[in-house]
Amino acid sequence: MLKLFSILTLVLSFQIIAQNKTLQLSENQNSPNASLEDVKWIAGHWRGTAFGGITDEIWSPPLGESMMFMFKLVDAETDTVVFYESGGIVEHNNSLILRFKHFTREYIGWEEKDESLTFRLVKVDSNNVYFEGFTFERINENEINIYVNIEEKNGSFSEVKFNYKRFR
């Protein structure tokens, strides 16, 4: 019985690990070399649902060593904005960094005025871009997933999946 329990625990552990789509750099690990050319497929207007609302995200093509974005969450019942995010992916030291800030629907910043959330690049391949705790996954030309590690009120983290379809 103990052997069966150990095997089930091991199998469940592998399933949990396999579901984790976000990555972290190790303590002394540097970000890999990359450029905006590697992630330009993110550009476009994307729409999905999350947190009981409609998510809308618009990414510009690369220009000026950056790709900027705007995000908003709209309450589906009241058709009002819950919050915004503004930021971008920037080229930095031959790699990429994702930076952004949150705003209320009145455009009052959540973060201090001289601070932003910063996510270093962990890995990039033809269909995935892994920043620390933040992953972009290309399903096809018209669909992407974004996985985000979100901190819960108790201090633990949970991975949230945002599925987006290209909006035209």
Stockholm file with secondary structure:
# STOCKHOLM 1.0

chainA/1-168         MLKLFSILTLVLSFQIIAQNKTLQLSENQNSPNASLEDVKWIAGHWRGTAFGGITDEIWSPPLGESMMFMFKLVDAETDTVVFYESGGIVEHNNSLILRFKHFTREYIGWEEKDESLTFRLVKVDSNNVYFEGFTFERINENEINIYVNIEEKNGSFSEVKFNYKRFR
#=GR chainA/1-168 SS CHHHHHHHHHHHHHHHHHHCCCBCCCTTCCCCCCCGGGTGGGCEEEEEEETTEEEEEEECCCBTTEEEEEEEEEETTTTEEEEEEEEEEEEETTEEEEEEEEEETTCCBSSCTTCCEEEEEEEECSSEEEEBTEEEEEEETTEEEEEEEEECTTSCEEEEEEEEEECC
#=GC SS_cons         CHHHHHHHHHHHHHHHHHHCCCBCCCTTCCCCCCCGGGTGGGCEEEEEEETTEEEEEEECCCBTTEEEEEEEEEETTTTEEEEEEEEEEEEETTEEEEEEEEEETTCCBSSCTTCCEEEEEEEECSSEEEEBTEEEEEEETTEEEEEEEEECTTSCEEEEEEEEEECC
//
